[in-house]
Amino acid sequence: MSTSNFYEVQSTTQFQELLAADLSRVSLINFWAPWAAPCAQMNKVVQELAKKYPTTLVLQVEAETQADIAESFDIEAVPSFIILQGHTLLDRISGADAVALTQSLAKHVSAPSYNPLSRTDKPPATASSIVPPALQDNEKHETEEQLEKRLRGLMNQSNVVLFMKGSPETPKCGFSRKISTLLKDQGIKFTHFDILTDESVRQGLKKLNDWPTFPQLIVKGELVGGLDIVQEMADNGELAEVVA
């Protein structure tokens, strides 16, 4: 597609520069993945919206290739859509809901004023700025010491623990799907924890393990790494030795 307002994002730097170029305009960000069938149809919808609203910045972001961007917007599944004005979150739509996306964009493009859902002064919008209030309230009731104790308990619930998005049967991202399939193919028995069900665990593990993304594979209570590292270890035979 060759419209002047539509871009396939190739890097975080490009993404930030495009957003910062005009903080007064409305932007539509489409997070997608080639393995998710609903994304194919929604990509066509997004292209039509880009043509219909030429003043709107439309950014196509492959969620797994640009994992840092997806993580910063707390993208849990694809397709997902973020509507911004500058760096202010106007709306987010999850799933292949063409009607909701079209109506939301039309409302915000034509509206002279808006009521932001969240605000941040740092590009791109941080995940913490869009954490549901209920999850934020829950975090207040647990001290750092209590959270760390709970995290270590989860990390030691079995010999091999996979902290992932979704479950091995219904993964919510491609990375989680690939690593759980890899473990099964290697004949490795493991338990899992869906980090989408507990924001305290999700953010706490990032800090405790000094590892900013998911999935995270834990063996004998210690972080092994994410998909890339686990894949490399499986390829060279090291993974079987570590989990033995």
C-alpha positions, 0 to 999 in steps of 0.5 A, a space after each residue: 500500500 502506498 498512501 502517505 499516511 500508512 506505514 509498516 513499522 520497521 523499528 522502535 525509532 521509526 515508530 516514535 519519530 512518526 508519532 512525534 512528527 505531529 502530536 495533534 493528529 489522530 493515529 491508528 496502530 494495528 498490532 497483527 501477526 502473520 500466523 493469526 488468521 483474523 489479522 488478514 481480514 482486519 489488515 484490509 479493513 485498516 488499509 481502507 480506513 487509511 484511505 478514508 481518513 488521509 489525515 490519520 496516521 496509520 501504523 502497521 506493527 507486526 507484534 512479534 517482530 516489534 515486541 518492544 512496541 507491543 509490550 509497551 502498549 500491553 498487547 495481549 493478543 492479535 489483532 489489537 488496535 490502539 487509537 491515539 492523539 499524540 501520545 494520549 490513548 483514546 481507545 483500544 479495540 481487541 479482536 477482529 471487530 471491524 465495526 467497533 474499530 470503524 466507529 471508534 476511529 470515525 468518532 475520534 477523527 471527527 470529534 473536536 475534543 476528547 476524553 482521554 483514557 490515559 496519558 503519558 509524556 513519553 513515547 510510546 505510551 507505557 504499559 503501566 499507563 493502561 493497566 486497569 484500575 482494578 489491577 492497580 488496586 490489587 497491587 496496593 494490598 501486597 508489599 514488595 516482600 510479599 510479592 517476591 515470596 509469592 513469585 518465588 513460590 510460583 517459580 518453584 511450583 515444579 521443576 520446569 515452569 513456563 510463565 506465558 500469555 495464555 495456556 499451552 492449549 490456548 496461547 495468547 501470543 505467538 512466542 508463547 505458542 512456539 515455546 510451549 510447542 517446543 517444550 512438548 516436542 522435547 518431551 519436557 514436562 512443565 507447569 505454566 502460569 498465565 501472566 495475563 491473569 495477574 498484573 502483579 506477577 507480570 510486572 514483578 517477574 520483569 523486575 525480579 528476573 531482570 527480563 522485560 518480556 514474556 514468555 519466561 522459562 524457569 528451571 529449578 527456580 531460576 530463569 533460563 530465558 525466553 524463546 530465542 534462548 530456549 530454542 538455541 538450547 534445544 537445538 544444541 542439546 543443552 536444554 535436555 541437560 538443564 531440565 534433567 
